[in-house]
Amino acid sequence: MTIEEKTGNIKSQMRKGMLEYCILLVLKDERKYTSDIIDKMRQSGLAVVEGTLYTLLNRLRKEGKLTYEWEESPKGPPRKYYILTPFGSEVLKYMSEAWDEIASTVNSLRVKDEISEDIKIIEEIKIEGDGEIGMEINLEKEDK
């Protein structure tokens, strides 16, 4: 059994958890048509299907984070463009702060983990003649 089979849908669950934040980020500077949102997400490496996006956009609209406006299209029916509301901008600011804090914490843990893999810790415990105990720790880069 592969690691992917053992861990199930971890990537999918992590993506779902950050999807709302990503949509707000995509809409932070300008209004976008649904296919533009999908394209921007795909360019960033986050694949999202239309059904999921429409459901989430509708929920965000009901929560007051987004609104939309219709615009006539020269090539067919009118298009619905999504826009971040002032409340949505405030939510985005809060989410960005939370993301930065979470990312910093996770990256800190990842760096510590990487350091522990690359550094060999040599501990020496010494008992001095007067009974005092001393410890010396040396860090050496392991050759790989």
DACORJO-V934370 format. One record per residue. N is the residue number from 1. RES is the residue in three letters. SS is DSSP state (A for helix, B for strand, O for the rest). PHI is phi as a letter, one per 40 degrees, with the letter a starting at -180 (none if undefined). OMEGA is omega in degrees with one decimal (999 if undefined). Layout:
N;RES;SS;PHI;OMEGA
N;RES;SS;PHI;OMEGA
//
This chain:
1;MET;O;none;-178.3
2;THR;O;c;177.6
3;ILE;A;c;179.0
4;GLU;A;c;179.1
5;GLU;A;c;-178.8
6;LYS;A;c;-175.6
7;THR;A;c;176.4
8;GLY;O;g;-172.5
9;ASN;O;b;-178.9
10;ILE;A;d;-179.6
11;LYS;A;d;-179.6
12;SER;A;c;-180.0
13;GLN;A;c;178.5
14;MET;A;c;178.6
15;ARG;A;c;179.2
16;LYS;A;d;-179.4
17;GLY;A;c;-177.4
18;MET;A;b;-175.7
19;LEU;A;c;178.8
20;GLU;A;d;179.5
21;TYR;A;d;-179.3
22;CYS;A;c;178.8
23;ILE;A;c;178.5
24;LEU;A;c;177.0
25;LEU;A;c;-179.4
26;VAL;A;c;-176.7
27;LEU;O;c;-172.0
28;LYS;O;c;-174.4
29;ASP;O;b;-177.7
30;GLU;O;a;177.7
31;ARG;O;c;-178.2
32;LYS;B;a;172.6
33;TYR;B;c;-175.0
34;THR;A;d;-178.8
35;SER;A;c;175.7
36;ASP;A;c;177.9
37;ILE;A;c;179.6
38;ILE;A;c;179.8
39;ASP;A;c;-179.6
40;LYS;A;c;178.9
41;MET;A;c;179.7
42;ARG;A;c;177.7
43;GLN;A;c;179.6
44;SER;O;c;178.2
45;GLY;O;g;179.7
46;LEU;O;b;-179.5
47;ALA;O;c;177.8
48;VAL;O;b;179.9
49;VAL;O;c;-175.8
50;GLU;A;d;-178.0
51;GLY;A;d;178.3
52;THR;A;c;-178.0
53;LEU;A;c;-179.4
54;TYR;A;c;179.1
55;THR;A;c;-179.0
56;LEU;A;c;178.4
57;LEU;A;c;179.4
58;ASN;A;c;178.1
59;ARG;A;c;179.4
60;LEU;A;c;176.6
61;ARG;A;c;179.2
62;LYS;A;c;178.6
63;GLU;O;c;177.7
64;GLY;O;g;-179.0
65;LYS;O;c;-179.8
66;LEU;B;b;166.9
67;THR;B;b;177.7
68;TYR;B;a;174.2
69;GLU;B;a;179.4
70;TRP;B;c;176.3
71;GLU;B;b;177.5
72;GLU;B;c;179.6
73;SER;B;b;178.2
74;PRO;O;c;-175.8
75;LYS;O;b;177.9
76;GLY;B;h;-175.8
77;PRO;B;c;178.2
78;PRO;B;d;-179.8
79;ARG;B;b;177.1
80;LYS;B;c;178.2
81;TYR;B;b;-179.3
82;TYR;B;c;-175.6
83;ILE;B;b;175.1
84;LEU;B;c;176.3
85;THR;O;c;174.5
86;PRO;A;d;176.1
87;PHE;A;c;177.7
88;GLY;A;c;177.4
89;SER;A;c;177.2
90;GLU;A;c;177.9
91;VAL;A;c;178.4
92;LEU;A;c;178.4
93;LYS;A;c;179.6
94;TYR;A;c;179.5
95;MET;A;c;179.0
96;SER;A;c;177.7
97;GLU;A;c;179.1
98;ALA;A;c;179.4
99;TRP;A;c;-179.7
100;ASP;A;d;179.6
101;GLU;A;c;-179.9
102;ILE;A;c;-179.4
103;ALA;A;c;178.6
104;SER;A;c;179.3
105;THR;A;c;-179.1
106;VAL;A;c;179.8
107;ASN;A;c;176.7
108;SER;A;c;178.2
109;LEU;A;c;179.2
110;ARG;A;c;179.9
111;VAL;A;c;178.7
112;LYS;A;c;179.7
113;ASP;A;c;179.4
114;GLU;A;c;178.5
115;ILE;A;c;-177.3
116;SER;A;c;177.4
117;GLU;A;c;-174.1
118;ASP;A;c;-174.6
119;ILE;B;b;175.5
120;LYS;B;c;-178.9
121;ILE;B;c;179.1
122;ILE;B;b;180.0
123;GLU;B;b;175.1
124;GLU;B;b;176.3
125;ILE;B;b;-177.1
126;LYS;B;b;172.3
127;ILE;B;b;-177.8
128;GLU;O;c;-179.5
129;GLY;O;d;-178.4
130;ASP;O;c;177.6
131;GLY;O;g;178.3
132;GLU;O;c;179.2
133;ILE;B;b;177.4
134;GLY;B;b;178.5
135;MET;B;b;178.0
136;GLU;B;b;178.9
137;ILE;B;b;176.9
138;ASN;B;b;176.4
139;LEU;B;b;178.1
140;GLU;B;b;176.4
141;LYS;B;c;179.0
142;GLU;O;c;174.3
143;ASP;O;c;-179.2
144;LYS;O;b;999
//
